[in-house]
């Protein structure tokens, strides 16, 4: 995978996450129903959305960090042992910071 392909993949992922986060935030800021039963359902939905929001923000931080590593020519190297990360691992998890040996 070339640097340009990596950049494209990470940039697309960053955009997707930013859109997801914005949509969740907009949904969380909507008004609530007057119906008590409906409010209970909305509260449960908000709890799920809050967790998804938290996960998306965490993933976005990883993607941004990967873009920074790419910019500084440190992308694809394990932060623990400094060896090259297997390309298949990077395809599956393009923002990973560790090789499979250090991840376990």
Gaussian input, Z-matrix of N, CA and C with variables (Angstrom, degrees):
# hf/3-21g

backbone

0 1
 N
 C     1     B1
 C     2     B2     1     A1
 N     3     B3     2     A2     1     D1
 C     4     B4     3     A3     2     D2
 C     5     B5     4     A4     3     D3
 N     6     B6     5     A5     4     D4
 C     7     B7     6     A6     5     D5
 C     8     B8     7     A7     6     D6
 N     9     B9     8     A8     7     D7
 C    10    B10     9     A9     8     D8
 C    11    B11    10    A10     9     D9
 N    12    B12    11    A11    10    D10
 C    13    B13    12    A12    11    D11
 C    14    B14    13    A13    12    D12
 N    15    B15    14    A14    13    D13
 C    16    B16    15    A15    14    D14
 C    17    B17    16    A16    15    D15
 N    18    B18    17    A17    16    D16
 C    19    B19    18    A18    17    D17
 C    20    B20    19    A19    18    D18
 N    21    B21    20    A20    19    D19
 C    22    B22    21    A21    20    D20
 C    23    B23    22    A22    21    D21
 N    24    B24    23    A23    22    D22
 C    25    B25    24    A24    23    D23
 C    26    B26    25    A25    24    D24
 N    27    B27    26    A26    25    D25
 C    28    B28    27    A27    26    D26
 C    29    B29    28    A28    27    D27
 N    30    B30    29    A29    28    D28
 C    31    B31    30    A30    29    D29
 C    32    B32    31    A31    30    D30
 N    33    B33    32    A32    31    D31
 C    34    B34    33    A33    32    D32
 C    35    B35    34    A34    33    D33
 N    36    B36    35    A35    34    D34
 C    37    B37    36    A36    35    D35
 C    38    B38    37    A37    36    D36
 N    39    B39    38    A38    37    D37
 C    40    B40    39    A39    38    D38
 C    41    B41    40    A40    39    D39
 N    42    B42    41    A41    40    D40
 C    43    B43    42    A42    41    D41
 C    44    B44    43    A43    42    D42
 N    45    B45    44    A44    43    D43
 C    46    B46    45    A45    44    D44
 C    47    B47    46    A46    45    D45
 N    48    B48    47    A47    46    D46
 C    49    B49    48    A48    47    D47
 C    50    B50    49    A49    48    D48
 N    51    B51    50    A50    49    D49
 C    52    B52    51    A51    50    D50
 C    53    B53    52    A52    51    D51
 N    54    B54    53    A53    52    D52
 C    55    B55    54    A54    53    D53
 C    56    B56    55    A55    54    D54
 N    57    B57    56    A56    55    D55
 C    58    B58    57    A57    56    D56
 C    59    B59    58    A58    57    D57
 N    60    B60    59    A59    58    D58
 C    61    B61    60    A60    59    D59
 C    62    B62    61    A61    60    D60
 N    63    B63    62    A62    61    D61
 C    64    B64    63    A63    62    D62
 C    65    B65    64    A64    63    D63
 N    66    B66    65    A65    64    D64
 C    67    B67    66    A66    65    D65
 C    68    B68    67    A67    66    D66
 N    69    B69    68    A68    67    D67
 C    70    B70    69    A69    68    D68
 C    71    B71    70    A70    69    D69
 N    72    B72    71    A71    70    D70
 C    73    B73    72    A72    71    D71
 C    74    B74    73    A73    72    D72
 N    75    B75    74    A74    73    D73
 C    76    B76    75    A75    74    D74
 C    77    B77    76    A76    75    D75
 N    78    B78    77    A77    76    D76
 C    79    B79    78    A78    77    D77
 C    80    B80    79    A79    78    D78
 N    81    B81    80    A80    79    D79
 C    82    B82    81    A81    80    D80
 C    83    B83    82    A82    81    D81
 N    84    B84    83    A83    82    D82
 C    85    B85    84    A84    83    D83
 C    86    B86    85    A85    84    D84
 N    87    B87    86    A86    85    D85
 C    88    B88    87    A87    86    D86
 C    89    B89    88    A88    87    D87
 N    90    B90    89    A89    88    D88
 C    91    B91    90    A90    89    D89
 C    92    B92    91    A91    90    D90
 N    93    B93    92    A92    91    D91
 C    94    B94    93    A93    92    D92
 C    95    B95    94    A94    93    D93
 N    96    B96    95    A95    94    D94
 C    97    B97    96    A96    95    D95
 C    98    B98    97    A97    96    D96
 N    99    B99    98    A98    97    D97
 C   100   B100    99    A99    98    D98
 C   101   B101   100   A100    99    D99
 N   102   B102   101   A101   100   D100
 C   103   B103   102   A102   101   D101
 C   104   B104   103   A103   102   D102
 N   105   B105   104   A104   103   D103
 C   106   B106   105   A105   104   D104
 C   107   B107   106   A106   105   D105
 N   108   B108   107   A107   106   D106
 C   109   B109   108   A108   107   D107
 C   110   B110   109   A109   108   D108
 N   111   B111   110   A110   109   D109
 C   112   B112   111   A111   110   D110
 C   113   B113   112   A112   111   D111
 N   114   B114   113   A113   112   D112
 C   115   B115   114   A114   113   D113
 C   116   B116   115   A115   114   D114
 N   117   B117   116   A116   115   D115
 C   118   B118   117   A117   116   D116
 C   119   B119   118   A118   117   D117
 N   120   B120   119   A119   118   D118
 C   121   B121   120   A120   119   D119
 C   122   B122   121   A121   120   D120
 N   123   B123   122   A122   121   D121
 C   124   B124   123   A123   122   D122
 C   125   B125   124   A124   123   D123
 N   126   B126   125   A125   124   D124
 C   127   B127   126   A126   125   D125
 C   128   B128   127   A127   126   D126
 N   129   B129   128   A128   127   D127
 C   130   B130   129   A129   128   D128
 C   131   B131   130   A130   129   D129
 N   132   B132   131   A131   130   D130
 C   133   B133   132   A132   131   D131
 C   134   B134   133   A133   132   D132
 N   135   B135   134   A134   133   D133
 C   136   B136   135   A135   134   D134
 C   137   B137   136   A136   135   D135
 N   138   B138   137   A137   136   D136
 C   139   B139   138   A138   137   D137
 C   140   B140   139   A139   138   D138
 N   141   B141   140   A140   139   D139
 C   142   B142   141   A141   140   D140
 C   143   B143   142   A142   141   D141
 N   144   B144   143   A143   142   D142
 C   145   B145   144   A144   143   D143
 C   146   B146   145   A145   144   D144
 N   147   B147   146   A146   145   D145
 C   148   B148   147   A147   146   D146
 C   149   B149   148   A148   147   D147
 N   150   B150   149   A149   148   D148
 C   151   B151   150   A150   149   D149
 C   152   B152   151   A151   150   D150
 N   153   B153   152   A152   151   D151
 C   154   B154   153   A153   152   D152
 C   155   B155   154   A154   153   D153
 N   156   B156   155   A155   154   D154
 C   157   B157   156   A156   155   D155
 C   158   B158   157   A157   156   D156
 N   159   B159   158   A158   157   D157
 C   160   B160   159   A159   158   D158
 C   161   B161   160   A160   159   D159
 N   162   B162   161   A161   160   D160
 C   163   B163   162   A162   161   D161
 C   164   B164   163   A163   162   D162
 N   165   B165   164   A164   163   D163
 C   166   B166   165   A165   164   D164
 C   167   B167   166   A166   165   D165
 N   168   B168   167   A167   166   D166
 C   169   B169   168   A168   167   D167
 C   170   B170   169   A169   168   D168
 N   171   B171   170   A170   169   D169
 C   172   B172   171   A171   170   D170
 C   173   B173   172   A172   171   D171
 N   174   B174   173   A173   172   D172
 C   175   B175   174   A174   173   D173
 C   176   B176   175   A175   174   D174
 N   177   B177   176   A176   175   D175
 C   178   B178   177   A177   176   D176
 C   179   B179   178   A178   177   D177
 N   180   B180   179   A179   178   D178
 C   181   B181   180   A180   179   D179
 C   182   B182   181   A181   180   D180
 N   183   B183   182   A182   181   D181
 C   184   B184   183   A183   182   D182
 C   185   B185   184   A184   183   D183
 N   186   B186   185   A185   184   D184
 C   187   B187   186   A186   185   D185
 C   188   B188   187   A187   186   D186
 N   189   B189   188   A188   187   D187
 C   190   B190   189   A189   188   D188
 C   191   B191   190   A190   189   D189
 N   192   B192   191   A191   190   D190
 C   193   B193   192   A192   191   D191
 C   194   B194   193   A193   192   D192
 N   195   B195   194   A194   193   D193
 C   196   B196   195   A195   194   D194
 C   197   B197   196   A196   195   D195
 N   198   B198   197   A197   196   D196
 C   199   B199   198   A198   197   D197
 C   200   B200   199   A199   198   D198
 N   201   B201   200   A200   199   D199
 C   202   B202   201   A201   200   D200
 C   203   B203   202   A202   201   D201
 N   204   B204   203   A203   202   D202
 C   205   B205   204   A204   203   D203
 C   206   B206   205   A205   204   D204
 N   207   B207   206   A206   205   D205
 C   208   B208   207   A207   206   D206
 C   209   B209   208   A208   207   D207
 N   210   B210   209   A209   208   D208
 C   211   B211   210   A210   209   D209
 C   212   B212   211   A211   210   D210
 N   213   B213   212   A212   211   D211
 C   214   B214   213   A213   212   D212
 C   215   B215   214   A214   213   D213
 N   216   B216   215   A215   214   D214
 C   217   B217   216   A216   215   D215
 C   218   B218   217   A217   216   D216
 N   219   B219   218   A218   217   D217
 C   220   B220   219   A219   218   D218
 C   221   B221   220   A220   219   D219
 N   222   B222   221   A221   220   D220
 C   223   B223   222   A222   221   D221
 C   224   B224   223   A223   222   D222
 N   225   B225   224   A224   223   D223
 C   226   B226   225   A225   224   D224
 C   227   B227   226   A226   225   D225
 N   228   B228   227   A227   226   D226
 C   229   B229   228   A228   227   D227
 C   230   B230   229   A229   228   D228
 N   231   B231   230   A230   229   D229
 C   232   B232   231   A231   230   D230
 C   233   B233   232   A232   231   D231
 N   234   B234   233   A233   232   D232
 C   235   B235   234   A234   233   D233
 C   236   B236   235   A235   234   D234
 N   237   B237   236   A236   235   D235
 C   238   B238   237   A237   236   D236
 C   239   B239   238   A238   237   D237
 N   240   B240   239   A239   238   D238
 C   241   B241   240   A240   239   D239
 C   242   B242   241   A241   240   D240
 N   243   B243   242   A242   241   D241
 C   244   B244   243   A243   242   D242
 C   245   B245   244   A244   243   D243
 N   246   B246   245   A245   244   D244
 C   247   B247   246   A246   245   D245
 C   248   B248   247   A247   246   D246
 N   249   B249   248   A248   247   D247
 C   250   B250   249   A249   248   D248
 C   251   B251   250   A250   249   D249
 N   252   B252   251   A251   250   D250
 C   253   B253   252   A252   251   D251
 C   254   B254   253   A253   252   D252
 N   255   B255   254   A254   253   D253
 C   256   B256   255   A255   254   D254
 C   257   B257   256   A256   255   D255
 N   258   B258   257   A257   256   D256
 C   259   B259   258   A258   257   D257
 C   260   B260   259   A259   258   D258
 N   261   B261   260   A260   259   D259
 C   262   B262   261   A261   260   D260
 C   263   B263   262   A262   261   D261
 N   264   B264   263   A263   262   D262
 C   265   B265   264   A264   263   D263
 C   266   B266   265   A265   264   D264
 N   267   B267   266   A266   265   D265
 C   268   B268   267   A267   266   D266
 C   269   B269   268   A268   267   D267
 N   270   B270   269   A269   268   D268
 C   271   B271   270   A270   269   D269
 C   272   B272   271   A271   270   D270
 N   273   B273   272   A272   271   D271
 C   274   B274   273   A273   272   D272
 C   275   B275   274   A274   273   D273
 N   276   B276   275   A275   274   D274
 C   277   B277   276   A276   275   D275
 C   278   B278   277   A277   276   D276
 N   279   B279   278   A278   277   D277
 C   280   B280   279   A279   278   D278
 C   281   B281   280   A280   279   D279
 N   282   B282   281   A281   280   D280
 C   283   B283   282   A282   281   D281
 C   284   B284   283   A283   282   D282
 N   285   B285   284   A284   283   D283
 C   286   B286   285   A285   284   D284
 C   287   B287   286   A286   285   D285
 N   288   B288   287   A287   286   D286
 C   289   B289   288   A288   287   D287
 C   290   B290   289   A289   288   D288
 N   291   B291   290   A290   289   D289
 C   292   B292   291   A291   290   D290
 C   293   B293   292   A292   291   D291
 N   294   B294   293   A293   292   D292
 C   295   B295   294   A294   293   D293
 C   296   B296   295   A295   294   D294
 N   297   B297   296   A296   295   D295
 C   298   B298   297   A297   296   D296
 C   299   B299   298   A298   297   D297
 N   300   B300   299   A299   298   D298
 C   301   B301   300   A300   299   D299
 C   302   B302   301   A301   300   D300
 N   303   B303   302   A302   301   D301
 C   304   B304   303   A303   302   D302
 C   305   B305   304   A304   303   D303
 N   306   B306   305   A305   304   D304
 C   307   B307   306   A306   305   D305
 C   308   B308   307   A307   306   D306
 N   309   B309   308   A308   307   D307
 C   310   B310   309   A309   308   D308
 C   311   B311   310   A310   309   D309

   B1=1.4376
   B2=1.5386
   B3=1.3193
   B4=1.4635
   B5=1.5315
   B6=1.3184
   B7=1.4659
   B8=1.5251
   B9=1.3354
   B10=1.4692
   B11=1.5246
   B12=1.3228
   B13=1.4695
   B14=1.5249
   B15=1.3109
   B16=1.4668
   B17=1.5268
   B18=1.3303
   B19=1.4563
   B20=1.5257
   B21=1.3185
   B22=1.4660
   B23=1.5221
   B24=1.3129
   B25=1.4613
   B26=1.5249
   B27=1.3168
   B28=1.4624
   B29=1.5227
   B30=1.3239
   B31=1.4588
   B32=1.5257
   B33=1.3285
   B34=1.4667
   B35=1.5221
   B36=1.3243
   B37=1.4610
   B38=1.5291
   B39=1.3252
   B40=1.4613
   B41=1.5284
   B42=1.3076
   B43=1.4629
   B44=1.5195
   B45=1.3362
   B46=1.4687
   B47=1.5285
   B48=1.3046
   B49=1.4617
   B50=1.5236
   B51=1.3203
   B52=1.4610
   B53=1.5280
   B54=1.3377
   B55=1.4676
   B56=1.5288
   B57=1.3296
   B58=1.4637
   B59=1.5228
   B60=1.3271
   B61=1.4623
   B62=1.5268
   B63=1.3176
   B64=1.4754
   B65=1.5209
   B66=1.3297
   B67=1.4656
   B68=1.5241
   B69=1.3154
   B70=1.4632
   B71=1.5279
   B72=1.3305
   B73=1.4630
   B74=1.5222
   B75=1.3242
   B76=1.4654
   B77=1.5237
   B78=1.3239
   B79=1.4655
   B80=1.5231
   B81=1.3218
   B82=1.4661
   B83=1.5240
   B84=1.3273
   B85=1.4529
   B86=1.5268
   B87=1.3359
   B88=1.4654
   B89=1.5260
   B90=1.3141
   B91=1.4570
   B92=1.5216
   B93=1.3032
   B94=1.4592
   B95=1.5225
   B96=1.3089
   B97=1.4588
   B98=1.5303
   B99=1.3275
   B100=1.4619
   B101=1.5324
   B102=1.3162
   B103=1.4626
   B104=1.5284
   B105=1.3478
   B106=1.4656
   B107=1.5244
   B108=1.3146
   B109=1.4713
   B110=1.5318
   B111=1.2880
   B112=1.4672
   B113=1.5332
   B114=1.3222
   B115=1.4660
   B116=1.5294
   B117=1.3272
   B118=1.4701
   B119=1.5283
   B120=1.3188
   B121=1.4688
   B122=1.5227
   B123=1.3228
   B124=1.4659
   B125=1.5240
   B126=1.3319
   B127=1.4622
   B128=1.5250
   B129=1.3190
   B130=1.4626
   B131=1.5234
   B132=1.3282
   B133=1.4560
   B134=1.5272
   B135=1.3250
   B136=1.4611
   B137=1.5285
   B138=1.3223
   B139=1.4601
   B140=1.5264
   B141=1.3277
   B142=1.4667
   B143=1.5265
   B144=1.3197
   B145=1.4674
   B146=1.5273
   B147=1.3143
   B148=1.4516
   B149=1.5253
   B150=1.3170
   B151=1.4694
   B152=1.5232
   B153=1.3179
   B154=1.4664
   B155=1.5285
   B156=1.3234
   B157=1.4613
   B158=1.5262
   B159=1.3207
   B160=1.4624
   B161=1.5383
   B162=1.3226
   B163=1.4639
   B164=1.5295
   B165=1.3205
   B166=1.4672
   B167=1.5300
   B168=1.3320
   B169=1.4672
   B170=1.5295
   B171=1.3225
   B172=1.4662
   B173=1.5283
   B174=1.3192
   B175=1.4628
   B176=1.5309
   B177=1.3220
   B178=1.4597
   B179=1.5314
   B180=1.3197
   B181=1.4697
   B182=1.5278
   B183=1.3345
   B184=1.4641
   B185=1.5290
   B186=1.3187
   B187=1.4625
   B188=1.5261
   B189=1.3126
   B190=1.4707
   B191=1.5328
   B192=1.3181
   B193=1.4689
   B194=1.5328
   B195=1.3291
   B196=1.4694
   B197=1.5199
   B198=1.3286
   B199=1.4655
   B200=1.5286
   B201=1.3130
   B202=1.4764
   B203=1.5262
   B204=1.3368
   B205=1.4688
   B206=1.5300
   B207=1.3266
   B208=1.4588
   B209=1.5302
   B210=1.3105
   B211=1.4636
   B212=1.5297
   B213=1.3265
   B214=1.4656
   B215=1.5321
   B216=1.3328
   B217=1.4730
   B218=1.5254
   B219=1.3261
   B220=1.4622
   B221=1.5238
   B222=1.3319
   B223=1.4645
   B224=1.5257
   B225=1.3372
   B226=1.4538
   B227=1.5128
   B228=1.3140
   B229=1.4597
   B230=1.5188
   B231=1.3060
   B232=1.4591
   B233=1.5260
   B234=1.3171
   B235=1.4674
   B236=1.5251
   B237=1.3379
   B238=1.4711
   B239=1.5196
   B240=1.3486
   B241=1.4721
   B242=1.5266
   B243=1.3289
   B244=1.4676
   B245=1.5308
   B246=1.3243
   B247=1.4615
   B248=1.5262
   B249=1.3153
   B250=1.4676
   B251=1.5293
   B252=1.3220
   B253=1.4655
   B254=1.5171
   B255=1.3258
   B256=1.4672
   B257=1.5254
   B258=1.3291
   B259=1.4616
   B260=1.5335
   B261=1.3258
   B262=1.4693
   B263=1.5223
   B264=1.3157
   B265=1.4706
   B266=1.5325
   B267=1.3168
   B268=1.4587
   B269=1.5245
   B270=1.3309
   B271=1.4659
   B272=1.5261
   B273=1.3123
   B274=1.4620
   B275=1.5219
   B276=1.3062
   B277=1.4646
   B278=1.5329
   B279=1.3356
   B280=1.4669
   B281=1.5246
   B282=1.3178
   B283=1.4685
   B284=1.5223
   B285=1.3256
   B286=1.4660
   B287=1.5140
   B288=1.3112
   B289=1.4699
   B290=1.5277
   B291=1.3303
   B292=1.4600
   B293=1.5220
   B294=1.3136
   B295=1.4647
   B296=1.5308
   B297=1.3058
   B298=1.4764
   B299=1.5316
   B300=1.3266
   B301=1.4727
   B302=1.5256
   B303=1.3082
   B304=1.4701
   B305=1.5285
   B306=1.3204
   B307=1.4639
   B308=1.5291
   B309=1.3197
   B310=1.4675
   B311=1.4993
   A1=107.97
   A2=115.95
   A3=120.05
   A4=110.61
   A5=114.97
   A6=119.46
   A7=110.89
   A8=116.20
   A9=119.52
   A10=110.83
   A11=117.67
   A12=121.07
   A13=110.97
   A14=115.97
   A15=120.74
   A16=109.42
   A17=115.99
   A18=120.96
   A19=110.71
   A20=116.57
   A21=121.39
   A22=110.78
   A23=117.31
   A24=122.03
   A25=110.95
   A26=116.78
   A27=120.79
   A28=112.06
   A29=116.95
   A30=120.74
   A31=110.82
   A32=116.73
   A33=120.45
   A34=110.82
   A35=116.51
   A36=121.03
   A37=110.49
   A38=116.99
   A39=121.83
   A40=110.21
   A41=116.75
   A42=121.34
   A43=111.37
   A44=116.72
   A45=120.97
   A46=110.79
   A47=116.40
   A48=120.23
   A49=111.65
   A50=116.99
   A51=119.69
   A52=111.35
   A53=116.80
   A54=120.17
   A55=110.73
   A56=116.50
   A57=120.56
   A58=110.76
   A59=116.42
   A60=120.88
   A61=110.48
   A62=116.77
   A63=120.45
   A64=111.46
   A65=117.02
   A66=120.92
   A67=110.92
   A68=117.03
   A69=120.92
   A70=110.11
   A71=116.24
   A72=119.69
   A73=110.91
   A74=117.29
   A75=120.74
   A76=110.27
   A77=116.60
   A78=120.45
   A79=111.35
   A80=116.49
   A81=120.05
   A82=112.83
   A83=117.64
   A84=121.43
   A85=113.49
   A86=116.68
   A87=119.58
   A88=110.01
   A89=114.98
   A90=120.55
   A91=111.47
   A92=116.10
   A93=122.51
   A94=110.73
   A95=114.59
   A96=122.71
   A97=110.23
   A98=116.02
   A99=121.69
   A100=111.20
   A101=115.99
   A102=122.19
   A103=109.85
   A104=117.02
   A105=121.37
   A106=111.76
   A107=117.81
   A108=121.26
   A109=110.27
   A110=115.27
   A111=120.23
   A112=110.39
   A113=117.26
   A114=121.38
   A115=110.64
   A116=116.42
   A117=120.17
   A118=110.05
   A119=117.26
   A120=121.91
   A121=110.15
   A122=116.26
   A123=120.52
   A124=111.26
   A125=116.60
   A126=120.53
   A127=110.68
   A128=117.17
   A129=120.81
   A130=110.75
   A131=116.86
   A132=120.96
   A133=110.95
   A134=116.53
   A135=120.69
   A136=111.36
   A137=116.90
   A138=120.48
   A139=110.57
   A140=116.13
   A141=120.78
   A142=109.66
   A143=116.39
   A144=120.74
   A145=111.43
   A146=116.84
   A147=120.53
   A148=111.13
   A149=117.19
   A150=120.96
   A151=110.76
   A152=117.58
   A153=121.27
   A154=109.76
   A155=116.39
   A156=122.24
   A157=110.44
   A158=116.12
   A159=121.69
   A160=110.37
   A161=116.96
   A162=121.31
   A163=111.54
   A164=117.03
   A165=120.85
   A166=110.42
   A167=117.27
   A168=120.23
   A169=110.82
   A170=116.97
   A171=120.31
   A172=110.37
   A173=116.60
   A174=120.42
   A175=110.23
   A176=117.50
   A177=121.48
   A178=110.79
   A179=117.48
   A180=120.56
   A181=110.60
   A182=116.84
   A183=120.82
   A184=111.10
   A185=116.50
   A186=120.96
   A187=110.16
   A188=117.08
   A189=120.68
   A190=110.33
   A191=116.78
   A192=120.40
   A193=110.20
   A194=117.52
   A195=120.99
   A196=110.62
   A197=117.18
   A198=120.42
   A199=110.60
   A200=116.78
   A201=120.81
   A202=111.06
   A203=116.51
   A204=119.68
   A205=110.31
   A206=116.68
   A207=121.08
   A208=109.98
   A209=116.21
   A210=121.44
   A211=111.78
   A212=116.29
   A213=121.11
   A214=112.62
   A215=116.21
   A216=123.08
   A217=113.01
   A218=116.17
   A219=121.06
   A220=111.30
   A221=116.31
   A222=120.63
   A223=109.51
   A224=115.55
   A225=121.21
   A226=114.51
   A227=116.78
   A228=120.82
   A229=109.24
   A230=115.54
   A231=122.50
   A232=109.93
   A233=115.72
   A234=120.05
   A235=112.17
   A236=116.65
   A237=119.66
   A238=112.35
   A239=117.14
   A240=119.70
   A241=112.83
   A242=117.22
   A243=123.85
   A244=114.54
   A245=118.10
   A246=119.97
   A247=108.97
   A248=115.80
   A249=120.89
   A250=109.44
   A251=115.35
   A252=121.55
   A253=107.91
   A254=116.23
   A255=122.15
   A256=110.14
   A257=116.49
   A258=121.90
   A259=112.00
   A260=117.48
   A261=119.91
   A262=110.89
   A263=116.14
   A264=120.50
   A265=110.23
   A266=116.22
   A267=120.29
   A268=112.04
   A269=117.13
   A270=119.94
   A271=110.83
   A272=116.26
   A273=121.16
   A274=111.09
   A275=116.57
   A276=122.57
   A277=108.34
   A278=117.05
   A279=120.05
   A280=115.23
   A281=118.01
   A282=119.65
   A283=112.46
   A284=116.72
   A285=119.33
   A286=110.68
   A287=115.94
   A288=120.92
   A289=112.72
   A290=116.27
   A291=119.29
   A292=111.70
   A293=114.87
   A294=120.84
   A295=107.80
   A296=116.15
   A297=120.40
   A298=110.77
   A299=117.95
   A300=120.36
   A301=111.91
   A302=116.78
   A303=120.25
   A304=111.71
   A305=117.16
   A306=120.61
   A307=112.16
   A308=116.46
   A309=119.10
   A310=111.75
   D1=130.58
   D2=-179.24
   D3=-80.72
   D4=165.19
   D5=177.51
   D6=-60.13
   D7=-36.89
   D8=179.82
   D9=-66.10
   D10=-40.38
   D11=177.56
   D12=-64.80
   D13=-41.06
   D14=177.89
   D15=-63.38
   D16=-46.23
   D17=179.38
   D18=-59.04
   D19=-43.76
   D20=179.30
   D21=-62.94
   D22=-46.89
   D23=-179.77
   D24=-60.31
   D25=-48.59
   D26=-178.58
   D27=-67.49
   D28=-37.96
   D29=179.16
   D30=-66.46
   D31=-41.58
   D32=177.17
   D33=-63.33
   D34=-42.93
   D35=178.50
   D36=-62.50
   D37=-41.01
   D38=178.79
   D39=-61.76
   D40=-44.70
   D41=179.26
   D42=-62.88
   D43=-44.61
   D44=178.50
   D45=-59.63
   D46=-45.44
   D47=-179.23
   D48=-65.74
   D49=-40.81
   D50=178.16
   D51=-62.35
   D52=-40.01
   D53=177.46
   D54=-66.14
   D55=-42.78
   D56=178.91
   D57=-60.91
   D58=-45.17
   D59=-179.45
   D60=-62.74
   D61=-43.52
   D62=179.08
   D63=-62.33
   D64=-42.80
   D65=-179.86
   D66=-64.75
   D67=-41.47
   D68=179.16
   D69=-65.08
   D70=-44.29
   D71=-179.92
   D72=-62.43
   D73=-39.45
   D74=177.89
   D75=-64.18
   D76=-41.23
   D77=-179.83
   D78=-67.47
   D79=-38.90
   D80=179.70
   D81=-67.35
   D82=-23.34
   D83=-178.34
   D84=-94.01
   D85=4.10
   D86=177.70
   D87=-70.46
   D88=157.40
   D89=177.44
   D90=-68.33
   D91=165.70
   D92=-178.80
   D93=-106.79
   D94=153.45
   D95=179.03
   D96=-68.59
   D97=156.61
   D98=175.70
   D99=-81.41
   D100=-20.25
   D101=-177.67
   D102=-76.91
   D103=127.44
   D104=-177.30
   D105=-61.78
   D106=-44.63
   D107=-179.91
   D108=-62.41
   D109=-40.48
   D110=178.75
   D111=-66.72
   D112=-35.98
   D113=178.16
   D114=-63.89
   D115=-38.22
   D116=178.77
   D117=-63.05
   D118=-43.21
   D119=178.21
   D120=-64.76
   D121=-42.62
   D122=179.01
   D123=-62.13
   D124=-38.63
   D125=178.76
   D126=-64.35
   D127=-43.56
   D128=176.70
   D129=-61.43
   D130=-43.42
   D131=178.44
   D132=-62.66
   D133=-39.55
   D134=178.97
   D135=-63.15
   D136=-37.14
   D137=178.68
   D138=-63.70
   D139=-41.71
   D140=177.79
   D141=-65.85
   D142=-46.86
   D143=178.99
   D144=-60.67
   D145=-38.68
   D146=179.21
   D147=-61.94
   D148=-41.01
   D149=178.33
   D150=-67.41
   D151=-43.20
   D152=177.34
   D153=-61.93
   D154=-40.98
   D155=178.09
   D156=-60.28
   D157=-46.52
   D158=179.51
   D159=-60.03
   D160=-46.06
   D161=-179.39
   D162=-64.83
   D163=-40.98
   D164=-179.91
   D165=-65.14
   D166=-40.72
   D167=179.00
   D168=-66.10
   D169=-38.64
   D170=177.88
   D171=-65.64
   D172=-43.22
   D173=179.13
   D174=-64.55
   D175=-39.57
   D176=178.06
   D177=-59.93
   D178=-40.58
   D179=177.57
   D180=-60.72
   D181=-40.66
   D182=178.65
   D183=-64.96
   D184=-41.11
   D185=179.90
   D186=-65.05
   D187=-44.64
   D188=178.90
   D189=-62.32
   D190=-40.65
   D191=177.90
   D192=-63.73
   D193=-39.10
   D194=178.15
   D195=-65.16
   D196=-39.84
   D197=176.72
   D198=-62.60
   D199=-38.80
   D200=177.06
   D201=-65.49
   D202=-41.61
   D203=177.77
   D204=-63.13
   D205=-39.80
   D206=178.62
   D207=-62.45
   D208=-44.16
   D209=179.98
   D210=-62.04
   D211=-34.11
   D212=-177.91
   D213=-98.19
   D214=16.13
   D215=176.48
   D216=58.47
   D217=34.46
   D218=177.57
   D219=-116.10
   D220=2.98
   D221=-178.20
   D222=-69.76
   D223=140.17
   D224=175.25
   D225=89.48
   D226=3.91
   D227=177.99
   D228=-115.42
   D229=136.99
   D230=-178.52
   D231=-63.53
   D232=131.34
   D233=179.21
   D234=-75.94
   D235=-13.52
   D236=179.63
   D237=-92.55
   D238=-46.06
   D239=-174.32
   D240=-117.66
   D241=-4.00
   D242=176.48
   D243=66.30
   D244=17.10
   D245=174.23
   D246=-90.36
   D247=162.40
   D248=179.45
   D249=-67.39
   D250=137.70
   D251=176.84
   D252=-83.14
   D253=136.26
   D254=-179.59
   D255=-54.60
   D256=134.37
   D257=-176.14
   D258=-61.06
   D259=-34.76
   D260=177.76
   D261=-63.90
   D262=-37.41
   D263=177.61
   D264=-65.31
   D265=-40.23
   D266=178.50
   D267=-67.89
   D268=-32.29
   D269=176.40
   D270=-65.13
   D271=-40.28
   D272=-178.48
   D273=-75.35
   D274=-42.26
   D275=-176.27
   D276=-133.19
   D277=80.35
   D278=-170.49
   D279=-63.95
   D280=-11.87
   D281=179.80
   D282=-108.90
   D283=14.90
   D284=178.87
   D285=-63.52
   D286=149.83
   D287=-179.20
   D288=-112.51
   D289=-5.79
   D290=-176.00
   D291=-129.95
   D292=151.11
   D293=172.43
   D294=-72.81
   D295=168.22
   D296=-176.83
   D297=-63.27
   D298=-34.31
   D299=-179.67
   D300=-66.20
   D301=-41.27
   D302=-179.06
   D303=-79.73
   D304=-20.89
   D305=-179.27
   D306=-75.62
   D307=-20.49
   D308=-178.07
   D309=-97.15

